[in-house]
């Protein structure tokens, strides 16, 4: 992907991400930034581990999954052969927002962009929290 998406904090846990029509990536950022409430770990530390090129990703049962694609078949299944060919050899993360009674919404993001978006979202959230405490 040549141009990285942009992210903007709209409310404490609500983000807007460019080129994200179904808001799957925006929801991913909101869920990822709420992991601290579950794990108690600083977000930057946790993100560096779970969203690294060899990271495990995250699963929030019945809500959201973010995981690395193991190979082209994972990408082709969700997005088609042409997309799989374009992304061959790249670190790709698959995102699923799950629903009861209907198909999940999905998106994919290349690894460097995923980590960039996480960093931007965390920086905006931190700045918002610090300004609210003043």
N, C-alpha and C positions, 0 to 999 in steps of 0.2 A: 504494500500500500504506500503510495508516494506521499500523500498528504495525510497527516495525522488529524484525527478529530479533535475538537475542542470541548472542554467541559466548563460548565458554569453552575455554581451553587445557587439554587433558587429559594431554598428553605433549609432548615437544619439538616434534614436527611433527604432532600430532593435535589436532583441534579438534572441539568439539560445537557445532552451530548449532541453535537452536530452529526448529521448523517446517521441518525438512530431513530428511524420512523416509528418503530414499535416500542421504543424506550427500554429495550432489553439491556443495553449497555448502561444506561442511566440507573436502572434498577440494580444491576450488578454492583455499581459503585456504592449505592446506598446500603446494600446488604453487606458488602465487604467492609465498609466503614463502621458497621454496627457489630462486627465480630468481636471487638474489644469487650463488649458487654457479656459475651459468652466466655471468651478465653482469658480475659484480664490482661492480655499482652498489649504492648504498644503497637499501634497499627503499622508503623514503618517496619518494625522488626518482623511482625507476622507476615506482612506482604512480601518482604524480601525472601522469606522462606517458602511460603506456599505458592507464590506466583513467580518463582524463579524459573529458568528454563527447564529445570528438573523437578519443579514443585508439584505437589499433590493437588493443588487447587482447593476449592471449597464446595461443600455440599450442605445446604440447609434443607433438611427433609421436607418434602412436599411443597417447597417454594422455589428453590434455585440451585442450579449446578453450574460450576465453572471448572472445566478441566482441559488439559492439553489434548490435542488430537494425537492419537498414537500413529496415525498414518493417513495416506490419501483416502482410504476407504471410509474413515470416520467423517471426513469432509464431504466426500461424494454422496454419502448417505443423506446428509442434511441439506447440502447446497448444490449438488450436481457435479458431474465429471469435469466440466470446464473450469469451475472454481477450484476443484481439487488439483487440476493440472497447473493452474496459475500459482497455487500456493505450495506446490511440491518443494520439499526440502526446507520449508520455512517453519518456524515455531508458531503454531496456531493454537489459539485457545477457543474452545466452543462454549457458548453460554446458552443455558436453557432456563427460561422463566416458566414454571409449571402452573397448571390450572387443574381444578377438578372438573371433569366432564367435557373437556375440550383439549385440543392439541396444544402443546407447548409452543411458545414463541422462542425463536432461536436467533443467534447472531454469532459471528466469528470475529476475532480480533487477533492480529499478529502480536507476539509476545512483547516486543519493544514498545508498541503502542499501548498495550494493556498496562504495562508498568508506568508509562508516561501518564496515562489517564488516572491511575491510582494515585500517583504522586501529586498531580494537579488537584485532584479532588481532596486529598488529605490536606494539602497546603491551604486551600480555600476554607475548608472546614476549621482548621486550626486558627486561621486569621479571624474567622467569624466568631469562634468561641472566645478568643482573646479580646476582641472588641466588645463583646457582650459583658465581659467581666470587668470592664473599666468603669 
